[in-house]
């Protein structure tokens, strides 16, 4: 559980760094990487919480 929390935190931090770099440089590939990291972080988080909910239900 702690490992997953740290992983989510670090991925969100990486997305934030990508967006900050995009704002600083204006190069669109940093924005694209930030969106990709953010998308997969949210998908992983939703999947994790779905598993937790299913454990409680079953």
C-alpha positions in Angstrom: 0.0 0.0 0.0 2.8 2.4 0.9 4.7 1.5 -2.2 1.6 2.3 -4.4 1.1 5.6 -2.7 4.7 6.6 -3.3 4.5 5.5 -6.9 1.4 7.6 -7.5 3.0 10.6 -5.8 6.1 10.3 -7.9 4.2 9.9 -11.2 2.1 12.9 -10.4 5.3 14.8 -9.6 6.8 13.8 -12.9 3.7 15.0 -14.7 4.0 18.3 -12.9 7.6 18.6 -13.9 6.7 17.9 -17.5 4.0 20.6 -17.4 6.4 23.1 -15.8 9.1 22.4 -18.4 6.5 22.9 -21.1 5.6 26.3 -19.6 9.2 27.2 -19.4 10.3 26.1 -22.8 7.1 26.0 -24.9 8.0 22.7 -26.5 4.9 20.7 -27.0 6.5 17.3 -26.5 6.8 18.0 -22.7 3.0 18.7 -22.6 2.3 15.5 -24.4 4.5 13.5 -22.0 2.8 15.2 -19.0 -0.6 14.2 -20.3 0.5 10.6 -21.0 1.9 10.3 -17.5 -1.1 11.9 -15.9 -3.5 9.7 -17.9 -1.8 6.4 -17.0 -1.5 7.5 -13.4 -5.2 8.1 -13.1 -6.0 4.8 -14.8 -3.7 2.9 -12.4 -5.2 4.7 -9.4 -8.8 4.0 -10.5 -7.8 0.3 -11.1 -6.3 0.1 -7.6 -9.3 1.6 -5.9 -11.6 -0.7 -7.9 -9.7 -3.7 -6.6 -10.0 -2.4 -3.0 -13.8 -1.9 -3.4 -14.2 -5.4 -4.9 -12.3 -6.9 -1.9 -14.7 -5.2 0.4 -17.8 -6.3 -1.6 -16.7 -9.9 -2.0 
